[in-house]
Amino acid sequence: MESVNVSGLKNNPSDALRRARKEVVVVMNRDKPDALIVGIEVAGVLDAAGVRPALATALFRDGNLSLARAARLASMSLSQFVSHVSRLGIAVVSLDGSAASADMDTLDEWLAAS
């Protein structure tokens, strides 16, 4: 088990992440343990059934991963992932009224130029 203090984590987070790929890292705040950093591969989390699609779905839903990256993380083709999130009621494309209107204007311009 490794340890890093909060200031070390703040100044060099990549070092703590690199260590967490090998073993559990305890983040110390003064003299007390404050958090654990556990590498996903060390924990074997992604090997469990259904974890990759669930993680990819949550990250996509919350806007932390693009559709293509989420599909890759889920080990699915893009079309399979689109079907998967659609079945769950998660919008694949989310536009507000002004963005949709701007897209329609762009389409009209493109069609007029054709």
VEXFI-304850 format. One line per field, with one value per residue (C-alpha): residue in one letter; x, y, z; residue number from 1. Coordinates in Angstrom, 2 decimals. Each point is the difference from the previous one (the first is absolute). Layout:
resn = [A:...] $
east = [X:...] $
north = [Y:...] $
up = [Z:...] $
resi = [NUM:...] $
! end
This chain:
resn = [M:E:S:V:N:V:S:G:L:K:N:N:P:S:D:A:L:R:R:A:R:K:E:V:V:V:V:M:N:R:D:K:P:D:A:L:I:V:G:I:E:V:A:G:V:L:D:A:A:G:V:R:P:A:L:A:T:A:L:F:R:D:G:N:L:S:L:A:R:A:A:R:L:A:S:M:S:L:S:Q:F:V:S:H:V:S:R:L:G:I:A:V:V:S:L:D:G:S:A:A:S:A:D:M:D:T:L:D:E:W:L:A:A:S] $
east = [0.00:1.26:-0.85:-0.03:-0.86:-2.62:2.57:1.94:-3.22:-0.74:3.50:0.47:-3.24:1.52:2.47:-2.82:-1.90:3.10:0.45:-3.69:0.46:2.22:-1.57:-2.40:1.03:-1.13:-0.42:1.06:-1.38:2.41:0.26:-3.31:-0.89:-2.48:-0.57:1.04:1.04:-0.46:0.98:-2.78:2.30:1.41:-3.52:-1.02:-3.20:-0.30:0.17:-3.32:-3.01:-1.93:2.41:1.41:-3.43:-1.29:3.03:-0.05:-3.73:0.33:2.96:-1.82:-3.26:1.82:1.85:3.45:0.57:-0.96:-2.24:2.90:2.28:-2.79:-0.70:3.69:0.11:-3.12:1.69:-2.95:-0.33:-1.38:-3.36:-0.24:0.75:-2.55:-2.62:1.07:-0.30:-3.20:-1.61:0.92:-1.69:3.25:0.02:2.79:-0.23:-1.06:-0.65:-1.83:-2.34:2.61:2.53:-2.62:-1.04:3.61:0.46:-3.15:1.29:3.30:-1.85:-2.16:3.13:1.68:-3.08:-0.34:3.63:-0.38] $
north = [0.00:3.45:3.36:3.57:3.16:2.46:2.60:-2.67:-1.02:3.61:0.67:-3.27:-1.98:-2.06:-1.55:-1.21:-1.36:-1.80:-1.58:-0.98:-2.06:-2.30:0.07:1.87:3.56:1.60:3.78:1.48:3.31:1.04:-3.15:-1.58:-2.16:1.96:-2.01:-3.03:-0.05:-3.44:-0.71:-1.58:-2.69:-0.82:-0.49:-2.02:2.02:0.13:-3.78:-0.55:-0.60:3.14:2.47:1.43:0.79:1.39:2.23:1.19:0.72:2.04:1.97:0.72:0.93:2.47:1.57:-1.25:-2.15:0.48:-2.56:-1.58:-0.24:-1.42:-2.65:-0.89:-0.26:-2.20:-2.24:0.56:1.28:3.51:-1.25:-2.56:2.69:2.39:-2.75:-0.78:3.57:0.59:-3.02:1.60:3.26:1.95:2.52:-0.56:3.59:2.80:3.38:2.98:2.02:2.53:-2.70:-1.93:3.20:0.80:-3.53:0.37:3.34:-1.62:-2.84:2.48:1.88:-3.23:-1.18:3.38:-0.14:-3.52] $
up = [0.00:-0.92:1.54:-1.20:1.88:-1.25:-1.06:-1.93:-1.71:-0.87:-1.35:-1.89:-0.50:-2.81:2.44:2.26:-3.01:-1.26:3.44:0.15:-3.15:2.04:3.48:2.27:0.87:3.27:-0.11:3.33:1.28:2.73:2.09:-0.97:-2.98:-2.11:-3.18:-2.00:-3.62:-1.49:-3.57:-1.99:-1.37:3.46:1.33:-3.06:-0.17:-3.78:-0.27:1.80:-2.22:-0.92:1.59:-3.24:-1.52:3.32:0.51:-3.61:0.20:3.19:-1.33:-3.27:1.74:2.26:-2.94:0.99:-3.10:-3.62:-1.65:-1.90:3.04:2.13:-2.64:-0.05:3.82:-0.07:-2.61:-2.34:-3.51:-0.28:-1.25:2.82:2.59:-1.53:0.24:3.56:1.32:-1.98:1.68:3.33:-0.98:-0.27:-2.84:-2.50:-1.22:2.28:-1.54:1.37:-2.21:-1.12:-0.94:-1.96:-1.77:-0.88:-1.36:-2.14:-1.35:-0.91:-1.72:-1.95:-1.14:-1.05:-1.93:-1.71:-1.12:-1.44] $
resi = [1:2:3:4:5:6:7:8:9:10:11:12:13:14:15:16:17:18:19:20:21:22:23:24:25:26:27:28:29:30:31:32:33:34:35:36:37:38:39:40:41:42:43:44:45:46:47:48:49:50:51:52:53:54:55:56:57:58:59:60:61:62:63:64:65:66:67:68:69:70:71:72:73:74:75:76:77:78:79:80:81:82:83:84:85:86:87:88:89:90:91:92:93:94:95:96:97:98:99:100:101:102:103:104:105:106:107:108:109:110:111:112:113:114] $
! end
